[in-house]
Amino acid sequence: MGSTDENGTYREKRTKRMFSSTMIYEYGNSQLAWNLAQDMYTIMEKYPYRDQIIAMAMVKAIDPMPLRMIA
């Protein structure tokens, strides 16, 4: 919806920016997390969603946020 000022001016609600796992702001931290996750990646080769699971684990390690916020 939106909000109304004291003057009666209507302002639309701003859209929230969702975090995407493809946005990398700190290359060194993400590279370290990827190197540490290599063992898990090879062990999980039979699981169909291993790429998504590893990506979510890396995002949670680098930037702690609720899983529902990860795009």
N, C-alpha and C positions, 0 to 999 in steps of 0.2 A: 504494500500500500504506500504509505508515505507519512509525512508529518506536516503540520501547519504552524507557521510562525506566529508571533504575537501580533504582527501586522495583518495576518490572514493570508499570507502567501503560502501556497502549497508547494512542497518539495517532494519529489519522488524519492523512494528508498534506493540507496546505492546498492549495487550488487556486490556480494562478498566474493573475494578472490579465493578460489580453491587452489590448494597446493597440488602441483602435479609432480609425479615421481620422475618426470623427464627434465625438470628444472634442476640444474646443479649449480649452486652458488659457490661451493667450496670444493674444488676438484680434489685437493689432497685428502680431505676427510672421506669423500666418497670412494676414492681409489683405495684407501686403507681398508674401508669396510668391504669393498669387493674382494680384495686380496684375502681378507680373513674369512670370507664366505665361500671361497673356492672349494673347500673340502665339503661343505654342506651341499653345494651345487652338484658336485659329482655323485655324492651319496643319494641325492633325491632325483636321479635321472629317470626313474620309473613313474614319478608323480606327474600328472598332467599340468598342474598349475605351479610348477616349481619356479618359473621366472617371476610370477606375480608374488609368490611367497617370499622369495629372496629380496625382491625390490621393496616390499613392505617392511621387511625386517631391517633393511638398510636405512630406509627413511625414518623408521622409529628410532634407530640408533643415532642417526645424525641430528634429527629434529623431533624430539618427543612431542607427539600430538595424537589426538584420538584417531583410531583407524577410519572412522567415518569421514574425516577431513582429507584423507589421502585419495587423490583422484586416480 
